Amino acid sequence: MHIPIFGNGDIDSPEKAVEYKNRYGVDGVMIGRAAIGAPWFFNEVKHFIKTGEHLPAPTFADRLDVTRKHLDFSIRWKGDKLGIFEMRRHYTNYFKGIPDFKPFRMRLVEAPNAEEIHQILEEVENHFAEVEV
């Protein structure tokens, strides 16, 4: 009988996931905090394990796309009020490192409905069109 063993604890890079596998012989790793605000981290790890190469960092457009999808899924799952409320904590993580983003973030967390949030995200898209992350 084989009981799968998973590595856990600060898997914050694709290299660390491979290191756990090679050093400890685990069957898999559990990813937690590294994926907060960076759901693409799972694909980065899978790609690195397969190829030994890093994926390019997500673009600003990728971040916006994930934010929009997350908002829509959150509303569908939890309803308008709770979905929008719980989404507020994620804006900081999705747009971490973007200079002068705070005024937009403040508007996003104060917006009362999805329509207004999507409008603000459209403004964000236009305002930061040339930003490289």
Buried (B, 14 or more C-beta within 10 A) or exposed (E): EEEEEEBEEEBBBBEBBBBBBEEEEBEEBEBEEBBEBBBBBEEBBEBBEEEEEEBEEBEBEBBBBBBBEBBBEBBEEBEEEEBBEEBBEBBBBBBEEBEEBEEBBEBBBEBEEBEBBBEBBEEBBEEBEEBEB
